Amino acid sequence: MKNRLKEFREKEGLTQEQLGELIGVSRQAINAIETEKYEPSIWIAYDIAKVFNCSIEEVFLFEESERKSRSQQSKGGI
């Protein structure tokens, strides 16, 4: 999942370690999220957005997936 985490973090002058401490995860976890190697849980995403006083959607970019969503699958794949 694409994100703007590094942009938001640098704008606030925070290191990966400082942001990790604010939300209770490691610096490595922040790095993995920034480099799109790890998709955070909804709770971590919420905590990150809260630090930057913005919505989750401003930090994490939910693009249309080529896979059918669960709701599309249950409707017969419209």
URUR-V239008 format. One record per residue. N is the residue number from 0. RES is the residue in three letters. OMEGA is omega as a letter, one per 40 degrees, with the letter a starting at -180 (* if undefined). D_CENTER is the distance of its C-alpha to the mean C-alpha in whole Angstrom. Layout:
n->{N;N}
res->{RES;RES}
omega->{OMEGA;OMEGA}
d_center->{D_CENTER;D_CENTER}
This chain:
n->{0;1;2;3;4;5;6;7;8;9;10;11;12;13;14;15;16;17;18;19;20;21;22;23;24;25;26;27;28;29;30;31;32;33;34;35;36;37;38;39;40;41;42;43;44;45;46;47;48;49;50;51;52;53;54;55;56;57;58;59;60;61;62;63;64;65;66;67;68;69;70;71;72;73;74;75;76;77}
res->{MET;LYS;ASN;ARG;LEU;LYS;GLU;PHE;ARG;GLU;LYS;GLU;GLY;LEU;THR;GLN;GLU;GLN;LEU;GLY;GLU;LEU;ILE;GLY;VAL;SER;ARG;GLN;ALA;ILE;ASN;ALA;ILE;GLU;THR;GLU;LYS;TYR;GLU;PRO;SER;ILE;TRP;ILE;ALA;TYR;ASP;ILE;ALA;LYS;VAL;PHE;ASN;CYS;SER;ILE;GLU;GLU;VAL;PHE;LEU;PHE;GLU;GLU;SER;GLU;ARG;LYS;SER;ARG;SER;GLN;GLN;SER;LYS;GLY;GLY;ILE}
omega->{i;i;i;a;a;i;i;a;a;i;i;i;a;i;i;a;i;i;i;i;a;a;i;i;a;i;a;i;i;i;a;i;a;a;i;i;a;i;a;i;i;a;i;i;i;i;i;a;a;i;a;i;i;i;i;a;i;a;a;a;a;a;i;i;i;i;i;i;i;a;i;i;a;i;i;i;i;*}
d_center->{7;8;6;8;7;11;12;11;12;15;16;17;18;16;16;14;16;17;13;13;16;15;13;15;13;15;15;14;11;10;11;10;7;8;11;9;11;9;6;6;8;8;10;8;5;8;10;8;8;12;12;12;14;12;11;7;8;9;6;5;8;9;12;16;16;19;20;21;19;21;22;24;25;27;29;30;28;29}
